[in-house]
């Protein structure tokens, strides 16, 4: 029931939207399908959304597809699951092959509250110390500080290491920031990554009910006896942090931010923060 409600709502919201690409144009512009991982053997299509348990899904798929010499997904190094050549993606197939897989394979995606996902991305890419955050600070942090901080120190401009959430949001909502489709995948709207108005997903899972929804995916795919979704040691507490991060934003900034992720909010039944 939960699934049919989610799919029904998504369908209704999609109908009201003017900007849904049709399947022909998506197949023509294949790059739009680059987030859909294909498992031909088990007839699965998984659209991964960064910051929504995608590392564990990729690990699980590696085990399932024999791409790791382990049966325990959690023993796979996270970075290994994100390497570009690990999986074949739907944009690597011909138009005819894409259509066949969309018609006959089990399609699933997982979603999360848009602001929770954004806070999670910010904390992970700008707040923690890792090779990945080094890249993000250099690639985005320095530019953000240069553009949105008056009297920035030499060190901040050189390292991009102390971006605030508010500066990050100012960057995202700035009209000069390249068109939305060019957002980095960690903060690109979920509807742009997975095209749920063009592709009819069999399961739309939610981060909030991750274990139940993951079980459902594996059950529908007849894989529950082969693998089980790994239980995370520490469930994310980002939800309780949304308020801590967004309270520093002006009402106008919050509204701008909401508009960027409006389809994510509406399509997936998340309530908009503070100005209902």
C-alpha positions as CSV (number, residue, x, y, z in Angstrom):
1,X,0.0,0.0,0.0
2,X,2.8,2.4,1.0
3,X,4.4,1.8,-2.4
4,X,1.2,2.4,-4.4
5,X,0.6,5.6,-2.5
6,X,4.1,6.8,-3.2
7,X,3.8,6.0,-6.9
8,X,0.4,7.5,-7.2
9,X,1.5,10.8,-5.6
10,X,4.6,10.9,-7.9
11,X,2.4,10.3,-10.9
12,X,0.0,13.1,-9.9
13,X,2.8,15.6,-9.2
14,X,4.5,14.7,-12.5
15,X,1.3,15.3,-14.4
16,X,1.2,18.9,-13.1
17,X,4.8,19.5,-14.0
18,X,5.6,21.0,-17.4
19,X,9.2,20.0,-17.7
20,X,9.1,16.2,-17.9
21,X,11.5,14.9,-20.6
22,X,9.9,12.1,-22.6
23,X,11.6,8.8,-23.0
24,X,12.7,9.4,-26.6
25,X,14.6,12.6,-25.7
26,X,16.1,10.9,-22.6
27,X,17.4,8.0,-24.8
28,X,18.8,10.4,-27.3
29,X,20.6,12.4,-24.6
30,X,21.9,9.3,-22.9
31,X,24.0,11.0,-20.3
32,X,20.7,11.6,-18.3
33,X,20.8,7.9,-17.5
34,X,24.3,7.8,-16.1
35,X,23.0,7.2,-12.5
36,X,21.2,4.0,-13.3
37,X,23.3,0.9,-12.5
38,X,22.4,-2.2,-14.5
39,X,22.6,-5.7,-13.2
40,X,21.8,-7.8,-16.3
41,X,22.0,-11.2,-14.5
42,X,19.4,-10.3,-11.8
43,X,17.5,-8.0,-14.1
44,X,17.8,-4.9,-11.8
45,X,18.1,-1.2,-12.5
46,X,19.1,0.8,-9.5
47,X,19.2,4.6,-9.7
48,X,21.6,5.7,-7.0
49,X,21.2,9.1,-5.2
50,X,24.4,10.1,-3.3
51,X,23.8,10.5,0.4
52,X,20.8,8.1,0.4
53,X,22.5,4.8,1.4
54,X,24.0,4.4,-2.1
55,X,27.3,3.1,-0.8
56,X,25.6,0.1,0.9
57,X,23.5,-0.5,-2.2
58,X,26.5,-0.5,-4.4
59,X,28.4,-2.8,-2.0
60,X,25.4,-5.2,-2.0
61,X,25.3,-5.2,-5.8
62,X,29.0,-5.9,-6.0
63,X,28.5,-9.0,-3.8
64,X,25.5,-10.0,-5.9
65,X,27.3,-9.5,-9.2
66,X,30.4,-11.3,-8.1
67,X,32.5,-8.1,-8.2
68,X,34.0,-8.6,-4.7
69,X,35.6,-11.6,-3.2
70,X,33.5,-11.4,-0.1
71,X,29.9,-12.2,0.8
72,X,29.8,-9.4,3.4
73,X,29.0,-6.0,1.8
74,X,30.3,-4.0,4.8
75,X,33.8,-5.4,4.3
76,X,34.0,-3.7,0.9
77,X,35.9,-0.4,1.1
78,X,33.5,2.4,0.4
79,X,35.8,4.0,-2.2
80,X,35.9,0.8,-4.1
81,X,32.1,0.8,-4.6
82,X,32.3,4.3,-6.2
83,X,34.9,3.6,-8.8
84,X,33.7,4.5,-12.2
85,X,34.3,1.2,-14.0
86,X,32.8,-1.1,-11.3
87,X,29.3,-1.1,-12.8
88,X,27.8,-0.7,-16.2
89,X,25.3,2.1,-16.4
90,X,22.2,2.4,-18.5
91,X,23.8,5.2,-20.7
92,X,26.2,2.5,-22.0
93,X,23.5,0.6,-23.9
94,X,21.9,1.2,-27.3
95,X,18.4,2.8,-27.5
96,X,16.8,-0.6,-28.1
97,X,18.6,-2.2,-25.1
98,X,17.7,0.7,-22.9
99,X,14.0,0.3,-23.7
100,X,14.1,-3.4,-23.2
101,X,15.6,-3.0,-19.7
102,X,13.3,-0.2,-18.7
103,X,10.3,-2.4,-19.7
104,X,11.5,-5.7,-18.2
105,X,13.8,-5.1,-15.3
106,X,13.0,-4.3,-11.7
107,X,13.6,-0.6,-11.2
108,X,14.2,1.0,-7.9
109,X,15.5,4.2,-6.3
110,X,15.9,5.6,-2.7
111,X,15.1,9.1,-1.6
112,X,15.5,11.3,1.5
113,X,14.3,14.6,2.8
114,X,15.9,17.1,0.4
115,X,17.4,19.4,3.1
116,X,18.6,16.4,5.2
117,X,20.4,15.1,2.1
118,X,21.9,18.6,1.6
119,X,23.1,18.9,5.2
120,X,24.6,15.4,4.9
121,X,26.4,16.3,1.7
122,X,27.8,19.5,3.3
123,X,29.0,17.8,6.4
124,X,30.5,14.9,4.4
125,X,32.2,17.0,1.7
126,X,33.2,20.1,3.6
127,X,33.2,19.2,7.2
128,X,35.1,15.9,7.4
129,X,38.7,15.2,6.6
130,X,39.1,12.7,3.7
131,X,40.6,12.6,0.3
132,X,37.1,13.3,-1.0
133,X,36.6,16.4,1.1
134,X,40.1,17.6,0.1
135,X,38.8,17.5,-3.5
136,X,35.5,19.3,-2.7
137,X,37.3,22.0,-0.7
138,X,39.7,22.7,-3.5
139,X,37.2,22.4,-6.3
140,X,34.2,24.2,-4.7
141,X,35.2,25.5,-1.3
142,X,37.8,28.0,-2.6
143,X,35.4,29.4,-5.2
144,X,32.5,29.6,-2.7
145,X,34.7,31.5,-0.1
146,X,36.0,33.9,-2.8
147,X,32.5,34.7,-4.0
148,X,30.5,34.9,-0.8
149,X,32.8,35.9,2.0
150,X,33.9,39.5,2.5
151,X,37.4,39.9,3.8
152,X,38.3,36.2,3.5
153,X,41.7,35.3,4.9
154,X,44.5,34.2,2.6
155,X,44.4,30.8,4.2
156,X,40.6,30.3,3.5
157,X,41.0,31.5,-0.1
158,X,43.9,29.1,-0.6
159,X,42.5,26.0,1.1
160,X,38.6,26.4,1.0
161,X,38.6,24.4,4.2
162,X,36.1,26.4,6.3
163,X,33.0,27.0,4.1
164,X,29.9,27.7,6.2
165,X,26.6,26.1,5.4
166,X,25.1,29.5,4.7
167,X,27.9,30.2,2.1
168,X,27.3,26.8,0.6
169,X,23.6,27.6,0.3
170,X,24.3,31.0,-1.2
171,X,26.4,29.2,-3.9
172,X,23.6,26.8,-4.6
173,X,20.8,29.4,-5.0
174,X,22.9,31.9,-6.9
175,X,21.5,32.4,-10.4
176,X,25.1,32.5,-11.7
177,X,25.7,29.0,-10.5
178,X,25.5,26.9,-13.7
179,X,22.2,25.5,-14.7
180,X,20.7,23.0,-12.3
181,X,21.6,19.9,-14.3
182,X,25.3,20.8,-13.8
183,X,25.0,20.6,-10.1
184,X,27.5,18.1,-8.5
185,X,25.7,14.8,-8.0
186,X,25.8,15.2,-4.2
187,X,23.4,18.2,-4.3
188,X,21.7,17.7,-7.7
189,X,17.9,17.3,-7.1
190,X,16.9,13.7,-6.9
191,X,14.3,14.1,-9.7
192,X,17.1,15.2,-12.0
193,X,19.3,12.2,-11.1
194,X,16.6,9.5,-11.5
195,X,13.9,11.1,-13.8
196,X,10.9,9.5,-11.9
197,X,8.5,11.4,-14.2
198,X,9.9,9.6,-17.2
199,X,10.8,6.3,-15.7
200,X,8.2,4.3,-13.8
201,X,10.1,2.9,-10.8
202,X,8.8,-0.4,-9.3
203,X,10.0,0.6,-5.8
204,X,10.5,4.1,-4.5
205,X,12.3,3.5,-1.2
206,X,12.8,6.1,1.6
207,X,15.8,6.6,3.8
208,X,13.4,6.9,6.7
209,X,12.2,3.3,6.2
210,X,15.4,2.0,4.6
211,X,15.5,-1.5,6.1
212,X,11.9,-2.3,5.3
213,X,12.1,-0.8,1.8
214,X,15.4,-2.6,1.1
215,X,13.8,-5.8,2.1
216,X,10.9,-5.1,-0.3
217,X,13.3,-4.5,-3.2
218,X,15.1,-7.8,-2.6
219,X,11.8,-9.7,-2.1
220,X,10.4,-8.4,-5.4
221,X,13.6,-9.4,-7.1
222,X,13.6,-12.8,-5.5
223,X,17.0,-12.2,-3.9
224,X,16.2,-12.2,-0.2
225,X,17.6,-15.7,0.1
226,X,20.8,-14.7,-1.6
227,X,21.7,-11.4,0.1
228,X,20.4,-9.1,2.8
229,X,20.8,-5.3,3.0
230,X,23.6,-4.4,5.5
231,X,22.5,-2.8,8.7
232,X,24.4,0.4,9.3
233,X,26.3,0.5,12.5
234,X,25.3,4.1,13.1
235,X,22.1,5.4,11.6
236,X,22.4,9.0,10.5
237,X,21.2,11.7,12.9
238,X,21.1,14.3,10.2
239,X,17.4,14.9,10.6
240,X,17.8,16.4,14.0
241,X,20.5,18.6,12.6
242,X,18.5,20.3,9.8
243,X,17.2,22.9,12.2
244,X,20.8,23.6,13.5
245,X,22.0,24.3,10.0
246,X,19.0,26.1,8.4
247,X,18.4,28.5,11.3
248,X,21.3,30.6,10.0
249,X,19.6,31.1,6.7
250,X,17.3,34.1,6.0
251,X,13.7,33.3,5.2
252,X,14.4,34.4,1.6
253,X,17.4,32.1,1.3
254,X,15.3,29.2,2.7
255,X,12.6,29.9,0.1
256,X,15.1,30.0,-2.7
257,X,16.6,26.8,-1.6
258,X,13.1,25.2,-1.3
259,X,12.3,26.3,-4.9
260,X,15.4,24.5,-6.2
261,X,14.3,21.2,-4.6
262,X,10.6,21.9,-4.9
263,X,9.9,18.9,-7.1
264,X,11.8,16.6,-4.7
265,X,9.7,17.9,-1.8
266,X,6.4,17.6,-3.7
267,X,7.0,14.4,-5.6
268,X,8.2,12.4,-2.6
269,X,5.8,13.9,0.0
270,X,8.2,15.8,2.2
271,X,6.9,18.8,4.0
272,X,8.5,22.2,3.2
273,X,10.3,23.7,6.2
274,X,8.8,26.6,8.0
275,X,6.6,28.2,5.4
276,X,3.7,25.9,4.8
